[in-house]
Amino acid sequence: MKELDYGKMGMRIRQIRKIKGWSQEELAKNCGISMSFLGHIERGTRIMSLETFVSLCVALDATADELLWGVAYPSETVLDLWQPSNTDKVAEKKDVDSYSMYIRIMKSVAEIMNES
């Protein structure tokens, strides 16, 4: 079994928070924790409860695997957007290709982060 790296997990939480354009204060408030505790979580210096971890996953719209291991899987909402419809097939193929490229990039980023 893999050993948890709380520093890397905190880094992933921080990255997703920043991508969303949120301050630590905003995320902490959404999760019902103090800004100080969130700072410790992001630095990997404190271990959070399972309830706090779930709150972070929900608030960040991230999977447990994404935060724990850096492995991102598309959410059901994202997958629904890529289901075939009656739209122009050329545009649909381009969208699917773009999505595939996005997934490859995210996997590469996760691998690089895991090597650090």
C-alpha positions as CSV (number, residue, x, y, z in Angstrom):
1,M,0.0,0.0,0.0
2,K,1.2,3.5,-0.8
3,E,2.2,5.7,2.1
4,L,0.4,9.1,2.2
5,D,2.6,12.1,1.6
6,Y,0.8,14.9,3.4
7,G,3.0,17.5,1.9
8,K,2.1,16.5,-1.7
9,M,-1.5,16.2,-0.7
10,G,-1.5,19.7,0.7
11,M,0.2,21.0,-2.4
12,R,-2.5,19.5,-4.6
13,I,-5.2,21.1,-2.4
14,R,-3.4,24.4,-2.7
15,Q,-3.1,24.1,-6.5
16,I,-6.8,23.3,-7.0
17,R,-7.8,26.2,-4.6
18,K,-5.6,28.6,-6.6
19,I,-7.0,27.4,-9.9
20,K,-10.4,28.2,-8.6
21,G,-9.2,31.6,-7.6
22,W,-10.1,31.1,-4.0
23,S,-8.3,32.5,-1.0
24,Q,-7.4,30.2,2.0
25,E,-10.1,32.1,3.9
26,E,-12.8,31.2,1.3
27,L,-11.9,27.5,1.2
28,A,-11.6,27.3,5.0
29,K,-15.0,28.9,5.4
30,N,-16.6,26.5,2.8
31,C,-15.2,23.5,4.8
32,G,-15.9,24.8,8.3
33,I,-12.3,24.9,9.4
34,S,-10.0,27.7,10.4
35,M,-7.8,29.4,8.0
36,S,-4.8,28.5,10.2
37,F,-5.7,24.8,10.0
38,L,-6.1,25.0,6.2
39,G,-2.6,26.5,6.1
40,H,-1.3,23.6,8.0
41,I,-3.1,21.1,5.7
42,E,-1.7,22.8,2.6
43,R,1.9,22.6,4.1
44,G,1.4,19.0,5.2
45,T,2.2,19.8,8.8
46,R,-1.2,18.7,10.3
47,I,-3.3,15.6,9.5
48,M,-7.0,16.3,8.9
49,S,-10.0,14.2,9.9
50,L,-11.9,12.1,7.4
51,E,-14.8,14.6,7.7
52,T,-12.5,17.5,6.8
53,F,-11.0,15.6,3.9
54,V,-14.5,14.9,2.5
55,S,-15.4,18.6,3.0
56,L,-12.3,19.6,1.0
57,C,-13.1,17.1,-1.8
58,V,-16.7,18.4,-2.0
59,A,-15.7,22.1,-1.9
60,L,-12.9,21.7,-4.5
61,D,-15.0,19.4,-6.6
62,A,-12.1,16.9,-6.5
63,T,-12.0,13.2,-6.1
64,A,-10.3,11.5,-3.2
65,D,-7.7,9.9,-5.6
66,E,-7.0,13.4,-7.0
67,L,-6.1,14.8,-3.6
68,L,-4.5,11.7,-2.2
69,W,-2.4,10.5,-5.1
70,G,-2.7,13.2,-7.8
71,V,-4.7,10.9,-10.0
72,A,-7.5,12.8,-11.7
73,Y,-10.6,11.1,-13.1
74,P,-13.2,13.0,-14.9
75,S,-16.4,13.6,-12.9
76,E,-19.7,12.3,-14.1
77,T,-20.7,15.8,-15.1
78,V,-17.6,16.1,-17.3
79,L,-18.3,12.7,-18.8
80,D,-21.9,13.6,-19.6
81,L,-20.6,16.6,-21.6
82,W,-18.7,14.2,-23.8
83,Q,-21.5,11.9,-24.6
84,P,-22.5,11.7,-28.3
85,S,-25.4,13.9,-29.3
86,N,-27.0,15.2,-32.4
87,T,-24.4,17.9,-32.8
88,D,-22.0,18.3,-35.7
89,K,-19.8,15.2,-35.7
90,V,-16.6,17.2,-36.7
91,A,-17.0,19.6,-33.8
92,E,-17.7,16.6,-31.5
93,K,-14.5,14.8,-32.6
94,K,-12.5,18.0,-32.0
95,D,-14.0,18.3,-28.5
96,V,-13.2,14.6,-27.7
97,D,-9.6,15.1,-29.0
98,S,-9.2,18.2,-26.9
99,Y,-10.5,16.3,-23.9
100,S,-8.1,13.4,-24.5
101,M,-5.3,15.8,-24.7
102,Y,-6.4,17.5,-21.5
103,I,-6.4,14.1,-19.7
104,R,-2.9,13.2,-21.1
105,I,-1.6,16.6,-19.8
106,M,-3.1,16.1,-16.4
107,K,-1.7,12.6,-16.1
108,S,1.7,13.9,-17.0
109,V,1.5,16.7,-14.4
110,A,0.4,14.1,-11.8
111,E,3.4,11.9,-12.7
112,I,5.8,14.8,-12.4
113,M,4.3,15.8,-9.1
114,N,4.6,12.2,-7.8
115,E,8.3,12.2,-8.7
116,S,9.1,15.3,-6.7
